[in-house]
Each structure stands twice: as structure tokens, then as C-alpha cells.
Amino acid sequence: MNFDDLKGAWADDKTDDIPLAVRKIPLNETASVVSRLRSNMKREFLLLVIGFVFLIVVVLWSPKNILSISIVSMAIFLLLVQAGYYFSRFHLFYKAIGRYDLSLRKSVYKISYELELNIEIYKSFNYFAAPLVALVLIGSMVTSLIVIFIVLGMAQIISFFLFKLYIRIRYGRYLAELKKIMDDLETEE
């Protein structure tokens, strides 16, 4: 069989093109969840900036000695480095969820996965940031290292539970809504 015969056989082979069904998701459900999520993320960033301004004001108005300046300087530097890394990740996620086609199942799965990942990242940021914020506040006011360590330990334990509750209330419901939409899609197939 030569090449011309092969081309002719290919051209004569007619198939009934049956379009694959693309499952569309009700756009209003998903868009509502994503828009509320994005507004929460904007609010979180604004609160972070306000928090840094507050810490700077506390440091400037507090009594200063060599120990407190050293402690506060290191803590603020570490806090800024951590916040820069974590919030750059959140910004990438924020931009990405604005570009997804929210009527496609694949996009809902991707947003749900990314949200779950970013919730875990946000938890780790808060667990690491809480002792640094406590260190800045206590280091600005107290010069005794024993008091600083006791307050840091207590702040870490309290912040663990508070941040866990806060994240569940603030972002967990959106993740649950997205997972419900995904479950609904699975049962319809």
C-alpha cells in the first residue's frame, strides 16, 4: 500500500463525531465562594500591614536598653522575612483564583486543592509569627529573660488554639463549600 492509498483510506474513514459532554458547574455558587474568599484574603493583608504599623509604634514608644533593642530587632527582622515569604505565596494564590473558569469542574478542584494547601501554609505562618510578635511586645516592655520565656511559652500555647479556631471560621467554611460542590459533581456522574 502506498502513501496515496493510505491518505485516501483515511479520508474515506468517516466517523460520527460525538461531542463529549462537558459538565458545567452553576457559576453563581462557585463565584460567590471565590469572591468571598478573595475579599477575606484582601482583608488579611490589610490587617497584616496594620499589625506591622502597630508593632513599630509600640517599639518606638517603649523604653529602650541594649537587650530589648537586640531582641526586638531580631524578632521584627524574622517576622518581616516570614511575612514576605508567606504573603507572596498568598498573593500568587489570590491572582490565580481570579483567572480560573469557575464553571469548570477542573477549576473547582484546583481552587479547592490550592485553598487547602494555603490554609496549611497560613497555619504554619501564624504558629511561627505568634512567638515573634509576643517577643517584640514583651521585649519592648520587659527586660527580664525569664519573664520573656514564660510569656513566649504561654503565647505559643494560646495562639495555637486561637489561630486554629480563627482559620477554621475564616477559611474552613469556603473549603467545605468547595468540597460540597465537588461531591455534588461526583454524585451526578
C-alpha positions as CSV (number, residue, x, y, z in Angstrom):
1,M,0.0,0.0,0.0
2,N,1.5,3.3,-1.0
3,F,1.1,6.7,0.7
4,D,-1.7,7.9,-1.6
5,D,-3.8,4.9,-0.9
6,L,-3.3,5.4,2.8
7,K,-4.4,9.1,2.5
8,G,-7.4,8.0,0.6
9,A,-8.4,5.4,3.1
10,W,-8.0,7.9,5.9
11,A,-10.2,10.5,4.1
12,D,-12.9,7.9,3.4
13,D,-13.0,6.8,7.0
14,K,-15.9,8.9,8.3
15,T,-16.7,8.8,12.0
16,D,-19.7,10.2,13.8
17,D,-18.1,12.9,15.9
18,I,-20.0,12.7,19.2
19,P,-19.0,15.7,21.3
20,L,-18.0,14.8,24.8
21,A,-20.3,16.2,27.5
22,V,-18.7,18.9,29.5
23,R,-20.2,19.3,32.9
24,K,-20.8,22.9,33.7
25,I,-21.0,24.0,37.3
26,P,-23.5,26.6,38.4
27,L,-21.3,29.7,38.2
28,N,-23.1,31.6,40.9
29,E,-22.3,29.1,43.6
30,T,-18.6,28.9,42.9
31,A,-18.2,32.5,42.1
32,S,-19.8,33.5,45.4
33,V,-17.4,31.3,47.4
34,V,-14.3,32.5,45.5
35,S,-15.3,36.2,45.7
36,R,-15.8,36.0,49.5
37,L,-12.5,34.1,49.8
38,R,-10.7,36.8,47.8
39,S,-12.2,39.6,49.9
40,N,-11.1,37.8,53.1
41,M,-7.6,37.5,51.7
42,K,-7.5,41.3,51.0
43,R,-8.7,42.0,54.5
44,E,-6.0,39.7,55.9
45,F,-3.3,41.5,54.1
46,L,-4.6,44.9,55.3
47,L,-4.7,43.6,58.8
48,L,-1.1,42.4,58.5
49,V,0.1,45.9,57.4
50,I,-1.9,47.5,60.3
51,G,-0.3,45.0,62.7
52,F,3.2,45.9,61.5
53,V,2.5,49.6,61.9
54,F,1.2,48.8,65.5
55,L,4.4,46.9,66.3
56,I,6.6,49.7,65.1
57,V,4.6,52.2,67.2
58,V,5.0,50.0,70.3
59,V,8.7,49.7,69.7
60,L,9.2,53.4,69.2
61,W,7.3,54.4,72.3
62,S,8.8,51.7,74.6
63,P,11.8,52.2,76.9
64,K,15.0,51.1,75.3
65,N,18.0,49.3,76.5
66,I,20.6,47.1,74.7
67,L,18.8,43.8,75.4
68,S,15.4,45.0,74.3
69,I,16.7,46.6,71.1
70,S,18.5,43.4,70.2
71,I,15.6,41.2,70.9
72,V,13.1,43.4,69.1
73,S,15.3,44.0,66.1
74,M,15.9,40.3,65.5
75,A,12.2,39.4,66.1
76,I,11.0,42.1,63.7
77,F,13.5,41.1,61.0
78,L,12.4,37.4,61.3
79,L,8.8,38.4,61.2
80,L,9.3,40.5,58.1
81,V,11.1,37.7,56.3
82,Q,8.4,35.2,57.2
83,A,5.6,37.5,56.3
84,G,7.3,38.4,52.9
85,Y,7.6,34.7,52.0
86,Y,4.1,33.6,53.1
87,F,2.2,36.6,51.8
88,S,4.0,36.3,48.4
89,R,2.6,32.8,48.2
90,F,-0.9,34.0,49.2
91,H,-0.6,36.7,46.5
92,L,0.1,34.2,43.9
93,F,-2.9,32.1,45.0
94,Y,-5.1,35.3,45.1
95,K,-4.1,36.1,41.5
96,A,-4.6,32.5,40.3
97,I,-8.1,32.1,41.6
98,G,-9.1,35.2,39.9
99,R,-8.2,33.7,36.5
100,Y,-9.9,30.3,36.8
101,D,-13.0,29.5,34.8
102,L,-15.3,28.9,37.7
103,S,-17.8,27.0,35.7
104,L,-15.5,24.1,35.0
105,R,-15.0,21.2,37.4
106,K,-11.3,21.0,36.9
107,S,-11.0,24.6,38.1
108,V,-13.1,24.0,41.2
109,Y,-10.9,21.0,42.1
110,K,-7.8,23.1,41.6
111,I,-9.1,26.0,43.7
112,S,-10.1,23.6,46.4
113,Y,-6.7,21.9,46.4
114,E,-4.8,25.3,46.4
115,L,-7.1,26.6,49.2
116,E,-6.4,23.6,51.4
117,L,-2.7,24.0,50.8
118,N,-2.7,27.7,51.5
119,I,-4.7,27.1,54.7
120,E,-1.9,24.8,55.9
121,I,0.7,27.4,54.9
122,Y,-1.3,30.1,56.7
123,K,-1.4,28.0,59.9
124,S,2.3,27.5,59.9
125,F,2.9,31.2,59.3
126,N,0.7,32.1,62.3
127,Y,2.3,29.4,64.5
128,F,5.8,30.8,63.7
129,A,4.7,34.5,63.8
130,A,2.9,34.4,67.2
131,P,6.0,33.9,69.3
132,L,7.9,36.6,67.3
133,V,5.1,39.1,67.9
134,A,5.0,38.2,71.6
135,L,8.8,38.6,71.6
136,V,8.5,42.1,70.1
137,L,5.8,43.2,72.5
138,I,7.4,41.7,75.6
139,G,10.9,42.6,74.6
140,S,9.8,46.2,74.2
141,M,8.4,46.4,77.7
142,V,10.3,43.8,79.9
143,T,14.0,43.3,80.3
144,S,13.9,40.0,82.3
145,L,14.7,37.0,80.1
146,I,12.8,34.6,82.4
147,V,9.6,36.7,82.0
148,I,10.1,36.8,78.3
149,F,10.5,33.0,78.0
150,I,7.4,32.3,80.2
151,V,5.3,34.8,78.2
152,L,6.5,33.3,74.9
153,G,5.6,29.8,76.0
154,M,2.1,30.9,77.1
155,A,1.6,32.9,74.0
156,Q,2.6,29.9,71.8
157,I,0.1,27.6,73.5
158,I,-2.8,30.2,73.4
159,S,-2.1,31.2,69.9
160,F,-2.1,27.6,68.7
161,F,-5.7,27.2,69.7
162,L,-6.8,30.6,68.7
163,F,-5.3,30.5,65.2
164,K,-6.7,27.1,64.7
165,L,-10.2,28.3,65.5
166,Y,-9.8,31.5,63.6
167,I,-8.6,29.7,60.4
168,R,-11.5,27.2,60.6
169,I,-14.0,30.0,61.0
170,R,-12.4,32.3,58.4
171,Y,-11.4,29.9,55.6
172,G,-12.6,26.4,56.5
173,R,-16.2,27.1,55.5
174,Y,-15.1,28.1,52.0
175,L,-13.1,24.9,51.7
176,A,-16.2,23.0,52.9
177,E,-18.4,24.7,50.3
178,L,-16.0,23.9,47.5
179,K,-15.7,20.3,48.6
180,K,-19.5,20.1,48.7
181,I,-19.7,21.3,45.1
182,M,-17.1,18.7,44.2
183,D,-19.0,16.0,45.9
184,D,-22.2,17.1,44.1
185,L,-20.3,16.8,40.8
186,E,-19.1,13.3,41.7
187,T,-22.6,12.1,42.5
188,E,-24.0,13.5,39.3
189,E,-21.7,11.4,37.1
